[in-house]
């Protein structure tokens, strides 16, 4: 049996992102985007979420059930529910750093992704950009922060693609980087 089971999603269900993000503050929320005029019924999607005190991880697998190529984008959005003194993307480490008063949070999993880091007062603008299939370019912010990563995928008929995003929390940068390696090496149920 296909690992995705019978999970099918439509653009309307994917657009429920806003309700899901309101219901899971501080978590990572996926959002699927496809061109508005494309057939929405030929993409299967499975989601696995893991949550603990020290990390959150979400794996999304998409499979093309169509006889033709499919293009789509997957966004992952995380909103910090506490003040962040600095948040920025480090190209050298390929990580997003969130520095809080008592801990450091790392966001990972965004190889070859476009990243937007903004203050939460720009939340509506971030959501509107996602509805257009893009992110607002912004590499750093502070305060209450929202971060969106965007992946673009093209799948041939029958092909699958898995994407992951995760956050880890540590008291120090070294502890957070160690936890990041442990989470990075975890395997999804879809593999």
NUMI-624749 format. One record per atom (N, C-alpha, C): x, y, z; atom name; residue number from 1. Coordinates in pm, whole numbers. Example, Ala and Ser with C-alpha at 12.3 -4.5 7.8 and 13.67 -1.06 7.14 Angstrom:
REM residues 2
+--------+--------+--------+----+-----+
|   east |  north |     up |  a |   k |
+--------+--------+--------+----+-----+
|   1319 |   -569 |    780 |  N |   1 |
|   1230 |   -450 |    780 | CA |   1 |
|   1320 |   -330 |    780 |  C |   1 |
|   1285 |   -225 |    708 |  N |   2 |
|   1367 |   -106 |    714 | CA |   2 |
|   1290 |      3 |    787 |  C |   2 |
+--------+--------+--------+----+-----+
REM end
This chain:
REM residues 191
+--------+--------+--------+----+-----+
|   east |  north |     up |  a |   k |
+--------+--------+--------+----+-----+
|     84 |   -119 |      0 |  N |   1 |
|      0 |      0 |      0 | CA |   1 |
|     88 |    125 |      0 |  C |   1 |
|     45 |    225 |    -68 |  N |   2 |
|    120 |    349 |    -76 | CA |   2 |
|    134 |    409 |     64 |  C |   2 |
|    253 |    456 |     99 |  N |   3 |
|    276 |    512 |    231 | CA |   3 |
|    190 |    634 |    260 |  C |   3 |
|    142 |    699 |    157 |  N |   4 |
|     59 |    817 |    177 | CA |   4 |
|    -85 |    780 |    212 |  C |   4 |
|   -121 |    653 |    199 |  N |   5 |
|   -259 |    615 |    223 | CA |   5 |
|   -348 |    683 |    122 |  C |   5 |
|   -461 |    726 |    165 |  N |   6 |
|   -556 |    791 |     77 | CA |   6 |
|   -563 |    941 |    101 |  C |   6 |
|   -456 |    998 |    160 |  N |   7 |
|   -460 |   1141 |    190 | CA |   7 |
|   -455 |   1223 |     62 |  C |   7 |
|   -558 |   1299 |     39 |  N |   8 |
|   -563 |   1394 |    -73 | CA |   8 |
|   -595 |   1530 |    -11 |  C |   8 |
|   -536 |   1632 |    -63 |  N |   9 |
|   -574 |   1764 |    -15 | CA |   9 |
|   -604 |   1852 |   -133 |  C |   9 |
|   -685 |   1948 |   -111 |  N |  10 |
|   -719 |   2045 |   -214 | CA |  10 |
|   -664 |   2181 |   -173 |  C |  10 |
|   -665 |   2272 |   -266 |  N |  11 |
|   -617 |   2408 |   -237 | CA |  11 |
|   -696 |   2469 |   -122 |  C |  11 |
|   -827 |   2444 |   -119 |  N |  12 |
|   -910 |   2501 |    -13 | CA |  12 |
|   -867 |   2450 |    124 |  C |  12 |
|   -838 |   2321 |    136 |  N |  13 |
|   -794 |   2268 |    264 | CA |  13 |
|   -656 |   2321 |    299 |  C |  13 |
|   -569 |   2334 |    200 |  N |  14 |
|   -435 |   2386 |    227 | CA |  14 |
|   -442 |   2530 |    273 |  C |  14 |
|   -539 |   2603 |    226 |  N |  15 |
|   -552 |   2743 |    265 | CA |  15 |
|   -604 |   2760 |    408 |  C |  15 |
|   -632 |   2650 |    475 |  N |  16 |
|   -673 |   2659 |    615 | CA |  16 |
|   -551 |   2685 |    704 |  C |  16 |
|   -437 |   2716 |    642 |  N |  17 |
|   -314 |   2745 |    716 | CA |  17 |
|   -339 |   2844 |    828 |  C |  17 |
|   -411 |   2951 |    798 |  N |  18 |
|   -428 |   3058 |    896 | CA |  18 |
|   -496 |   3006 |   1022 |  C |  18 |
|   -599 |   2923 |   1006 |  N |  19 |
|   -667 |   2865 |   1122 | CA |  19 |
|   -573 |   2773 |   1199 |  C |  19 |
|   -495 |   2693 |   1126 |  N |  20 |
|   -403 |   2600 |   1191 | CA |  20 |
|   -295 |   2675 |   1267 |  C |  20 |
|   -241 |   2781 |   1210 |  N |  21 |
|   -136 |   2856 |   1279 | CA |  21 |
|   -192 |   2926 |   1402 |  C |  21 |
|   -317 |   2969 |   1398 |  N |  22 |
|   -378 |   3029 |   1516 | CA |  22 |
|   -396 |   2925 |   1627 |  C |  22 |
|   -420 |   2799 |   1587 |  N |  23 |
|   -444 |   2692 |   1684 | CA |  23 |
|   -315 |   2632 |   1740 |  C |  23 |
|   -201 |   2655 |   1674 |  N |  24 |
|    -74 |   2597 |   1719 | CA |  24 |
|     33 |   2705 |   1733 |  C |  24 |
|     14 |   2799 |   1827 |  N |  25 |
|    112 |   2907 |   1840 | CA |  25 |
|    250 |   2854 |   1874 |  C |  25 |
|    351 |   2906 |   1804 |  N |  26 |
|    488 |   2865 |   1828 | CA |  26 |
|    530 |   2741 |   1754 |  C |  26 |
|    436 |   2668 |   1696 |  N |  27 |
|    470 |   2546 |   1621 | CA |  27 |
|    503 |   2577 |   1478 |  C |  27 |
|    542 |   2474 |   1404 |  N |  28 |
|    571 |   2488 |   1262 | CA |  28 |
|    448 |   2443 |   1186 |  C |  28 |
|    403 |   2525 |   1093 |  N |  29 |
|    281 |   2496 |   1018 | CA |  29 |
|    313 |   2491 |    870 |  C |  29 |
|    274 |   2382 |    800 |  N |  30 |
|    297 |   2375 |    655 | CA |  30 |
|    184 |   2439 |    577 |  C |  30 |
|    215 |   2485 |    457 |  N |  31 |
|    117 |   2547 |    369 | CA |  31 |
|    152 |   2507 |    226 |  C |  31 |
|     58 |   2448 |    155 |  N |  32 |
|     80 |   2406 |     17 | CA |  32 |
|     26 |   2511 |    -78 |  C |  32 |
|    105 |   2545 |   -182 |  N |  33 |
|     61 |   2643 |   -281 | CA |  33 |
|     79 |   2585 |   -420 |  C |  33 |
|    -26 |   2601 |   -500 |  N |  34 |
|    -20 |   2566 |   -643 | CA |  34 |
|    -83 |   2679 |   -722 |  C |  34 |
|    -45 |   2689 |   -848 |  N |  35 |
|   -104 |   2791 |   -934 | CA |  35 |
|   -256 |   2781 |   -926 |  C |  35 |
|   -325 |   2894 |   -912 |  N |  36 |
|   -471 |   2892 |   -895 | CA |  36 |
|   -547 |   2821 |  -1007 |  C |  36 |
|   -496 |   2819 |  -1128 |  N |  37 |
|   -571 |   2759 |  -1239 | CA |  37 |
|   -533 |   2613 |  -1266 |  C |  37 |
|   -456 |   2548 |  -1177 |  N |  38 |
|   -417 |   2410 |  -1200 | CA |  38 |
|   -514 |   2313 |  -1133 |  C |  38 |
|   -517 |   2191 |  -1184 |  N |  39 |
|   -598 |   2084 |  -1127 | CA |  39 |
|   -542 |   2052 |   -988 |  C |  39 |
|   -626 |   2060 |   -887 |  N |  40 |
|   -581 |   2045 |   -749 | CA |  40 |
|   -590 |   1903 |   -695 |  C |  40 |
|   -641 |   1810 |   -772 |  N |  41 |
|   -672 |   1678 |   -719 | CA |  41 |
|   -567 |   1573 |   -743 |  C |  41 |
|   -453 |   1604 |   -803 |  N |  42 |
|   -356 |   1501 |   -839 | CA |  42 |
|   -228 |   1503 |   -756 |  C |  42 |
|   -234 |   1560 |   -637 |  N |  43 |
|   -119 |   1566 |   -550 | CA |  43 |
|   -157 |   1508 |   -414 |  C |  43 |
|    -94 |   1396 |   -376 |  N |  44 |
|   -116 |   1336 |   -245 | CA |  44 |
|    -17 |   1397 |   -148 |  C |  44 |
|    -59 |   1410 |    -23 |  N |  45 |
|     29 |   1471 |     76 | CA |  45 |
|     13 |   1399 |    209 |  C |  45 |
|    124 |   1370 |    273 |  N |  46 |
|    124 |   1312 |    407 | CA |  46 |
|    205 |   1401 |    499 |  C |  46 |
|    163 |   1414 |    624 |  N |  47 |
|    230 |   1501 |    721 | CA |  47 |
|    257 |   1423 |    848 |  C |  47 |
|    380 |   1434 |    900 |  N |  48 |
|    416 |   1375 |   1029 | CA |  48 |
|    469 |   1488 |   1116 |  C |  48 |
|    415 |   1503 |   1237 |  N |  49 |
|    460 |   1607 |   1329 | CA |  49 |
|    511 |   1542 |   1457 |  C |  49 |
|    626 |   1589 |   1505 |  N |  50 |
|    682 |   1543 |   1633 | CA |  50 |
|    703 |   1665 |   1720 |  C |  50 |
|    665 |   1654 |   1847 |  N |  51 |
|    680 |   1766 |   1939 | CA |  51 |
|    734 |   1716 |   2072 |  C |  51 |
|    830 |   1787 |   2125 |  N |  52 |
|    880 |   1760 |   2261 | CA |  52 |
|    920 |   1893 |   2322 |  C |  52 |
|    965 |   1887 |   2445 |  N |  53 |
|   1005 |   2010 |   2513 | CA |  53 |
|   1122 |   2079 |   2443 |  C |  53 |
|   1212 |   1999 |   2382 |  N |  54 |
|   1332 |   2056 |   2324 | CA |  54 |
|   1329 |   2070 |   2173 |  C |  54 |
|   1231 |   2006 |   2103 |  N |  55 |
|   1229 |   2022 |   1958 | CA |  55 |
|   1089 |   2003 |   1902 |  C |  55 |
|   1068 |   2061 |   1784 |  N |  56 |
|    949 |   2041 |   1703 | CA |  56 |
|    999 |   2006 |   1563 |  C |  56 |
|    938 |   1905 |   1503 |  N |  57 |
|    977 |   1866 |   1368 | CA |  57 |
|    851 |   1831 |   1289 |  C |  57 |
|    851 |   1874 |   1163 |  N |  58 |
|    742 |   1839 |   1074 | CA |  58 |
|    801 |   1789 |    943 |  C |  58 |
|    750 |   1674 |    897 |  N |  59 |
|    790 |   1615 |    770 | CA |  59 |
|    668 |   1615 |    679 |  C |  59 |
|    687 |   1660 |    557 |  N |  60 |
|    579 |   1661 |    458 | CA |  60 |
|    628 |   1584 |    336 |  C |  60 |
|    548 |   1489 |    291 |  N |  61 |
|    581 |   1417 |    168 | CA |  61 |
|    469 |   1441 |     69 |  C |  61 |
|    508 |   1470 |    -54 |  N |  62 |
|    412 |   1496 |   -161 | CA |  62 |
|    439 |   1396 |   -273 |  C |  62 |
|    333 |   1345 |   -335 |  N |  63 |
|    346 |   1250 |   -445 | CA |  63 |
|    259 |   1295 |   -561 |  C |  63 |
|    315 |   1291 |   -680 |  N |  64 |
|    243 |   1327 |   -802 | CA |  64 |
|    163 |   1205 |   -850 |  C |  64 |
|     30 |   1213 |   -842 |  N |  65 |
|    -59 |   1107 |   -890 | CA |  65 |
|   -112 |   1137 |  -1030 |  C |  65 |
|    -57 |   1237 |  -1093 |  N |  66 |
|   -102 |   1282 |  -1224 | CA |  66 |
|    -21 |   1216 |  -1336 |  C |  66 |
|    -76 |   1208 |  -1455 |  N |  67 |
|      2 |   1157 |  -1569 | CA |  67 |
|     97 |   1262 |  -1627 |  C |  67 |
|     98 |   1383 |  -1571 |  N |  68 |
|    186 |   1489 |  -1620 | CA |  68 |
|    265 |   1550 |  -1504 |  C |  68 |
|    366 |   1630 |  -1534 |  N |  69 |
|    446 |   1696 |  -1431 | CA |  69 |
|    360 |   1791 |  -1350 |  C |  69 |
|    395 |   1806 |  -1222 |  N |  70 |
|    325 |   1898 |  -1132 | CA |  70 |
|    428 |   1988 |  -1066 |  C |  70 |
|    400 |   2118 |  -1062 |  N |  71 |
|    482 |   2215 |   -989 | CA |  71 |
|    402 |   2267 |   -871 |  C |  71 |
|    469 |   2286 |   -759 |  N |  72 |
|    402 |   2339 |   -640 | CA |  72 |
|    508 |   2396 |   -546 |  C |  72 |
|    462 |   2463 |   -444 |  N |  73 |
|    549 |   2518 |   -341 | CA |  73 |
|    496 |   2474 |   -205 |  C |  73 |
|    588 |   2448 |   -114 |  N |  74 |
|    551 |   2418 |     25 | CA |  74 |
|    618 |   2524 |    112 |  C |  74 |
|    538 |   2587 |    196 |  N |  75 |
|    587 |   2685 |    293 | CA |  75 |
|    582 |   2623 |    431 |  C |  75 |
|    680 |   2655 |    514 |  N |  76 |
|    676 |   2621 |    656 | CA |  76 |
|    683 |   2754 |    730 |  C |  76 |
|    593 |   2773 |    825 |  N |  77 |
|    589 |   2899 |    899 | CA |  77 |
|    600 |   2868 |   1048 |  C |  77 |
|    687 |   2940 |   1116 |  N |  78 |
|    694 |   2932 |   1262 | CA |  78 |
|    687 |   3072 |   1319 |  C |  78 |
|    611 |   3085 |   1427 |  N |  79 |
|    597 |   3214 |   1495 | CA |  79 |
|    644 |   3197 |   1638 |  C |  79 |
|    732 |   3283 |   1682 |  N |  80 |
|    781 |   3277 |   1819 | CA |  80 |
|    678 |   3344 |   1909 |  C |  80 |
|    644 |   3279 |   2021 |  N |  81 |
|    543 |   3331 |   2112 | CA |  81 |
|    605 |   3408 |   2228 |  C |  81 |
|    737 |   3420 |   2229 |  N |  82 |
|    805 |   3502 |   2329 | CA |  82 |
|    900 |   3597 |   2257 |  C |  82 |
|    938 |   3702 |   2326 |  N |  83 |
|   1027 |   3802 |   2267 | CA |  83 |
|   1160 |   3741 |   2226 |  C |  83 |
|   1209 |   3783 |   2112 |  N |  84 |
|   1337 |   3739 |   2059 | CA |  84 |
|   1425 |   3864 |   2048 |  C |  84 |
|   1545 |   3858 |   2110 |  N |  85 |
|   1632 |   3974 |   2103 | CA |  85 |
|   1697 |   3988 |   1966 |  C |  85 |
|   1715 |   3876 |   1896 |  N |  86 |
|   1768 |   3879 |   1760 | CA |  86 |
|   1728 |   3750 |   1688 |  C |  86 |
|   1691 |   3764 |   1563 |  N |  87 |
|   1661 |   3649 |   1478 | CA |  87 |
|   1722 |   3679 |   1341 |  C |  87 |
|   1800 |   3583 |   1291 |  N |  88 |
|   1865 |   3604 |   1162 | CA |  88 |
|   1897 |   3471 |   1097 |  C |  88 |
|   1916 |   3475 |    965 |  N |  89 |
|   1959 |   3357 |    890 | CA |  89 |
|   2109 |   3363 |    874 |  C |  89 |
|   2177 |   3253 |    905 |  N |  90 |
|   2322 |   3242 |    888 | CA |  90 |
|   2351 |   3152 |    769 |  C |  90 |
|   2395 |   3209 |    654 |  N |  91 |
|   2429 |   3125 |    539 | CA |  91 |
|   2543 |   3028 |    568 |  C |  91 |
|   2637 |   3070 |    652 |  N |  92 |
|   2751 |   2984 |    683 | CA |  92 |
|   2707 |   2856 |    755 |  C |  92 |
|   2609 |   2868 |    845 |  N |  93 |
|   2560 |   2753 |    921 | CA |  93 |
|   2436 |   2691 |    858 |  C |  93 |
|   2374 |   2762 |    762 |  N |  94 |
|   2247 |   2720 |    702 | CA |  94 |
|   2141 |   2700 |    810 |  C |  94 |
|   2137 |   2794 |    904 |  N |  95 |
|   2043 |   2789 |   1016 | CA |  95 |
|   1979 |   2926 |   1036 |  C |  95 |
|   1858 |   2927 |   1091 |  N |  96 |
|   1798 |   3049 |   1141 | CA |  96 |
|   1813 |   3046 |   1292 |  C |  96 |
|   1869 |   3153 |   1349 |  N |  97 |
|   1890 |   3164 |   1493 | CA |  97 |
|   1783 |   3255 |   1554 |  C |  97 |
|   1723 |   3210 |   1664 |  N |  98 |
|   1632 |   3292 |   1744 | CA |  98 |
|   1695 |   3302 |   1883 |  C |  98 |
|   1747 |   3420 |   1919 |  N |  99 |
|   1808 |   3439 |   2051 | CA |  99 |
|   1704 |   3497 |   2146 |  C |  99 |
|   1670 |   3420 |   2250 |  N | 100 |
|   1578 |   3467 |   2353 | CA | 100 |
|   1656 |   3504 |   2478 |  C | 100 |
|   1583 |   3543 |   2584 |  N | 101 |
|   1649 |   3580 |   2709 | CA | 101 |
|   1715 |   3461 |   2777 |  C | 101 |
|   1649 |   3343 |   2772 |  N | 102 |
|   1699 |   3229 |   2846 | CA | 102 |
|   1740 |   3110 |   2758 |  C | 102 |
|   1719 |   3119 |   2627 |  N | 103 |
|   1754 |   3007 |   2542 | CA | 103 |
|   1781 |   3054 |   2400 |  C | 103 |
|   1825 |   2959 |   2320 |  N | 104 |
|   1846 |   2984 |   2178 | CA | 104 |
|   1768 |   2876 |   2103 |  C | 104 |
|   1699 |   2917 |   1999 |  N | 105 |
|   1623 |   2824 |   1916 | CA | 105 |
|   1684 |   2828 |   1777 |  C | 105 |
|   1705 |   2710 |   1719 |  N | 106 |
|   1755 |   2700 |   1583 | CA | 106 |
|   1645 |   2644 |   1494 |  C | 106 |
|   1631 |   2700 |   1375 |  N | 107 |
|   1538 |   2648 |   1274 | CA | 107 |
|   1622 |   2590 |   1162 |  C | 107 |
|   1593 |   2466 |   1124 |  N | 108 |
|   1673 |   2398 |   1023 | CA | 108 |
|   1581 |   2323 |    929 |  C | 108 |
|   1642 |   2266 |    826 |  N | 109 |
|   1568 |   2187 |    729 | CA | 109 |
|   1541 |   2261 |    601 |  C | 109 |
|   1598 |   2379 |    585 |  N | 110 |
|   1561 |   2464 |    472 | CA | 110 |
|   1669 |   2472 |    365 |  C | 110 |
|   1733 |   2361 |    336 |  N | 111 |
|   1829 |   2360 |    225 | CA | 111 |
|   1759 |   2405 |     97 |  C | 111 |
|   1819 |   2497 |     27 |  N | 112 |
|   1766 |   2550 |   -100 | CA | 112 |
|   1627 |   2612 |    -85 |  C | 112 |
|   1601 |   2671 |     30 |  N | 113 |
|   1471 |   2737 |     53 | CA | 113 |
|   1490 |   2888 |     48 |  C | 113 |
|   1383 |   2958 |     16 |  N | 114 |
|   1379 |   3103 |     31 | CA | 114 |
|   1326 |   3132 |    169 |  C | 114 |
|   1385 |   3228 |    239 |  N | 115 |
|   1352 |   3252 |    379 | CA | 115 |
|   1311 |   3397 |    400 |  C | 115 |
|   1207 |   3415 |    482 |  N | 116 |
|   1161 |   3547 |    520 | CA | 116 |
|   1150 |   3551 |    672 |  C | 116 |
|   1214 |   3649 |    735 |  N | 117 |
|   1209 |   3667 |    880 | CA | 117 |
|   1156 |   3808 |    905 |  C | 117 |
|   1043 |   3818 |    973 |  N | 118 |
|    981 |   3949 |    994 | CA | 118 |
|    919 |   3957 |   1133 |  C | 118 |
|    890 |   4079 |   1175 |  N | 119 |
|    816 |   4097 |   1299 | CA | 119 |
|    672 |   4055 |   1277 |  C | 119 |
|    607 |   4004 |   1384 |  N | 120 |
|    472 |   3950 |   1369 | CA | 120 |
|    369 |   4055 |   1328 |  C | 120 |
|    400 |   4181 |   1346 |  N | 121 |
|    305 |   4282 |   1300 | CA | 121 |
|    289 |   4276 |   1147 |  C | 121 |
|    385 |   4210 |   1081 |  N | 122 |
|    378 |   4190 |    936 | CA | 122 |
|    316 |   4056 |    899 |  C | 122 |
|    252 |   3989 |    996 |  N | 123 |
|    196 |   3855 |    974 | CA | 123 |
|    101 |   3851 |    856 |  C | 123 |
|     13 |   3948 |    845 |  N | 124 |
|    -84 |   3949 |    735 | CA | 124 |
|    -12 |   3961 |    600 |  C | 124 |
|     91 |   4043 |    594 |  N | 125 |
|    168 |   4057 |    470 | CA | 125 |
|    238 |   3926 |    434 |  C | 125 |
|    289 |   3854 |    534 |  N | 126 |
|    353 |   3724 |    510 | CA | 126 |
|    250 |   3628 |    452 |  C | 126 |
|    131 |   3622 |    513 |  N | 127 |
|     26 |   3532 |    466 | CA | 127 |
|    -19 |   3569 |    324 |  C | 127 |
|    -35 |   3697 |    295 |  N | 128 |
|    -75 |   3740 |    161 | CA | 128 |
|     31 |   3704 |     57 |  C | 128 |
|    158 |   3717 |     93 |  N | 129 |
|    266 |   3679 |      0 | CA | 129 |
|    261 |   3528 |    -28 |  C | 129 |
|    236 |   3448 |     76 |  N | 130 |
|    225 |   3304 |     56 | CA | 130 |
|    108 |   3271 |    -36 |  C | 130 |
|     -3 |   3341 |    -24 |  N | 131 |
|   -116 |   3316 |   -113 | CA | 131 |
|    -80 |   3346 |   -258 |  C | 131 |
|     16 |   3436 |   -280 |  N | 132 |
|     65 |   3464 |   -416 | CA | 132 |
|    177 |   3370 |   -457 |  C | 132 |
|    221 |   3283 |   -364 |  N | 133 |
|    326 |   3186 |   -395 | CA | 133 |
|    466 |   3241 |   -381 |  C | 133 |
|    487 |   3334 |   -288 |  N | 134 |
|    619 |   3394 |   -271 | CA | 134 |
|    644 |   3424 |   -123 |  C | 134 |
|    764 |   3466 |    -91 |  N | 135 |
|    796 |   3515 |     43 | CA | 135 |
|    849 |   3657 |     30 |  C | 135 |
|    837 |   3732 |    137 |  N | 136 |
|    891 |   3868 |    141 | CA | 136 |
|   1037 |   3860 |    183 |  C | 136 |
|   1130 |   3912 |    103 |  N | 137 |
|   1271 |   3901 |    140 | CA | 137 |
|   1302 |   3986 |    263 |  C | 137 |
|   1348 |   3919 |    367 |  N | 138 |
|   1385 |   3986 |    490 | CA | 138 |
|   1472 |   3890 |    572 |  C | 138 |
|   1600 |   3922 |    595 |  N | 139 |
|   1690 |   3826 |    658 | CA | 139 |
|   1697 |   3832 |    811 |  C | 139 |
|   1636 |   3934 |    876 |  N | 140 |
|   1648 |   3941 |   1021 | CA | 140 |
|   1534 |   4022 |   1081 |  C | 140 |
|   1512 |   4000 |   1212 |  N | 141 |
|   1409 |   4073 |   1286 | CA | 141 |
|   1433 |   4051 |   1435 |  C | 141 |
|   1355 |   4121 |   1517 |  N | 142 |
|   1356 |   4098 |   1661 | CA | 142 |
|   1218 |   4128 |   1716 |  C | 142 |
|   1197 |   4096 |   1842 |  N | 143 |
|   1064 |   4111 |   1901 | CA | 143 |
|    987 |   3982 |   1887 |  C | 143 |
|    859 |   3991 |   1855 |  N | 144 |
|    780 |   3871 |   1826 | CA | 144 |
|    796 |   3846 |   1677 |  C | 144 |
|    853 |   3730 |   1642 |  N | 145 |
|    902 |   3706 |   1507 | CA | 145 |
|    820 |   3597 |   1438 |  C | 145 |
|    801 |   3615 |   1307 |  N | 146 |
|    743 |   3512 |   1221 | CA | 146 |
|    846 |   3481 |   1113 |  C | 146 |
|    867 |   3353 |   1087 |  N | 147 |
|    965 |   3310 |    989 | CA | 147 |
|    898 |   3215 |    891 |  C | 147 |
|    910 |   3243 |    762 |  N | 148 |
|    854 |   3157 |    658 | CA | 148 |
|    966 |   3107 |    568 |  C | 148 |
|    967 |   2976 |    540 |  N | 149 |
|   1060 |   2918 |    444 | CA | 149 |
|    978 |   2862 |    330 |  C | 149 |
|   1028 |   2876 |    208 |  N | 150 |
|    954 |   2831 |     90 | CA | 150 |
|   1042 |   2739 |      6 |  C | 150 |
|    987 |   2625 |    -30 |  N | 151 |
|   1052 |   2530 |   -120 | CA | 151 |
|    970 |   2520 |   -247 |  C | 151 |
|   1035 |   2518 |   -360 |  N | 152 |
|    966 |   2495 |   -487 | CA | 152 |
|   1003 |   2357 |   -537 |  C | 152 |
|    901 |   2281 |   -579 |  N | 153 |
|    923 |   2145 |   -627 | CA | 153 |
|    853 |   2122 |   -760 |  C | 153 |
|    916 |   2041 |   -843 |  N | 154 |
|    858 |   1993 |   -968 | CA | 154 |
|    868 |   1842 |   -965 |  C | 154 |
|    755 |   1774 |   -977 |  N | 155 |
|    754 |   1628 |   -971 | CA | 155 |
|    704 |   1569 |  -1102 |  C | 155 |
|    774 |   1467 |  -1149 |  N | 156 |
|    728 |   1390 |  -1264 | CA | 156 |
|    619 |   1293 |  -1218 |  C | 156 |
|    543 |   1236 |  -1311 |  N | 157 |
|    438 |   1141 |  -1273 | CA | 157 |
|    492 |   1027 |  -1186 |  C | 157 |
|    424 |   1002 |  -1073 |  N | 158 |
|    463 |    896 |   -981 | CA | 158 |
|    576 |    930 |   -887 |  C | 158 |
|    641 |   1045 |   -905 |  N | 159 |
|    754 |   1085 |   -823 | CA | 159 |
|    707 |   1144 |   -689 |  C | 159 |
|    791 |   1127 |   -584 |  N | 160 |
|    762 |   1182 |   -451 | CA | 160 |
|    875 |   1274 |   -407 |  C | 160 |
|    843 |   1362 |   -313 |  N | 161 |
|    943 |   1452 |   -256 | CA | 161 |
|    911 |   1472 |   -108 |  C | 161 |
|   1013 |   1461 |    -21 |  N | 162 |
|    993 |   1485 |    120 | CA | 162 |
|   1066 |   1613 |    162 |  C | 162 |
|    999 |   1692 |    243 |  N | 163 |
|   1056 |   1815 |    296 | CA | 163 |
|   1041 |   1812 |    448 |  C | 163 |
|   1139 |   1865 |    518 |  N | 164 |
|   1134 |   1869 |    665 | CA | 164 |
|   1172 |   2008 |    713 |  C | 164 |
|   1117 |   2044 |    826 |  N | 165 |
|   1154 |   2166 |    896 | CA | 165 |
|   1150 |   2133 |   1045 |  C | 165 |
|   1243 |   2188 |   1121 |  N | 166 |
|   1240 |   2163 |   1265 | CA | 166 |
|   1304 |   2276 |   1341 |  C | 166 |
|   1265 |   2286 |   1468 |  N | 167 |
|   1329 |   2379 |   1560 | CA | 167 |
|   1381 |   2299 |   1679 |  C | 167 |
|   1493 |   2344 |   1734 |  N | 168 |
|   1549 |   2286 |   1856 | CA | 168 |
|   1577 |   2400 |   1953 |  C | 168 |
|   1565 |   2371 |   2083 |  N | 169 |
|   1589 |   2470 |   2188 | CA | 169 |
|   1704 |   2424 |   2277 |  C | 169 |
|   1794 |   2517 |   2307 |  N | 170 |
|   1903 |   2486 |   2398 | CA | 170 |
|   1934 |   2607 |   2483 |  C | 170 |
|   2002 |   2584 |   2594 |  N | 171 |
|   2044 |   2694 |   2681 | CA | 171 |
|   2162 |   2770 |   2621 |  C | 171 |
|   2243 |   2697 |   2542 |  N | 172 |
|   2360 |   2758 |   2477 | CA | 172 |
|   2357 |   2723 |   2329 |  C | 172 |
|   2436 |   2794 |   2251 |  N | 173 |
|   2447 |   2765 |   2108 | CA | 173 |
|   2500 |   2624 |   2086 |  C | 173 |
|   2598 |   2583 |   2164 |  N | 174 |
|   2657 |   2451 |   2149 | CA | 174 |
|   2554 |   2341 |   2176 |  C | 174 |
|   2473 |   2358 |   2282 |  N | 175 |
|   2369 |   2260 |   2313 | CA | 175 |
|   2266 |   2253 |   2200 |  C | 175 |
|   2226 |   2369 |   2150 |  N | 176 |
|   2127 |   2373 |   2041 | CA | 176 |
|   2183 |   2307 |   1914 |  C | 176 |
|   2309 |   2331 |   1881 |  N | 177 |
|   2369 |   2271 |   1762 | CA | 177 |
|   2378 |   2119 |   1779 |  C | 177 |
|   2411 |   2072 |   1899 |  N | 178 |
|   2414 |   1927 |   1924 | CA | 178 |
|   2274 |   1867 |   1906 |  C | 178 |
|   2172 |   1928 |   1963 |  N | 179 |
|   2035 |   1879 |   1947 | CA | 179 |
|   1993 |   1883 |   1800 |  C | 179 |
|   2036 |   1987 |   1729 |  N | 180 |
|   2004 |   1998 |   1587 | CA | 180 |
|   2056 |   1877 |   1510 |  C | 180 |
|   2179 |   1835 |   1539 |  N | 181 |
|   2236 |   1719 |   1471 | CA | 181 |
|   2156 |   1592 |   1501 |  C | 181 |
|   2111 |   1577 |   1627 |  N | 182 |
|   2032 |   1460 |   1664 | CA | 182 |
|   1900 |   1457 |   1589 |  C | 182 |
|   1832 |   1571 |   1582 |  N | 183 |
|   1702 |   1578 |   1512 | CA | 183 |
|   1723 |   1559 |   1362 |  C | 183 |
|   1830 |   1618 |   1309 |  N | 184 |
|   1858 |   1607 |   1165 | CA | 184 |
|   1876 |   1462 |   1123 |  C | 184 |
|   1933 |   1381 |   1211 |  N | 185 |
|   1959 |   1241 |   1179 | CA | 185 |
|   1839 |   1150 |   1203 |  C | 185 |
|   1730 |   1202 |   1258 |  N | 186 |
|   1610 |   1122 |   1275 | CA | 186 |
|   1554 |   1089 |   1138 |  C | 186 |
|   1484 |    978 |   1129 |  N | 187 |
|   1424 |    936 |   1004 | CA | 187 |
|   1273 |    953 |   1010 |  C | 187 |
|   1216 |   1001 |    904 |  N | 188 |
|   1071 |   1015 |    895 | CA | 188 |
|   1008 |    877 |    874 |  C | 188 |
|    883 |    862 |    912 |  N | 189 |
|    811 |    736 |    886 | CA | 189 |
|    788 |    717 |    737 |  C | 189 |
|    805 |    822 |    658 |  N | 190 |
|    782 |    815 |    514 | CA | 190 |
|    903 |    765 |    438 |  C | 190 |
|   1016 |    742 |    505 |  N | 191 |
|   1135 |    695 |    433 | CA | 191 |
|   1154 |    548 |    453 |  C | 191 |
+--------+--------+--------+----+-----+
REM end
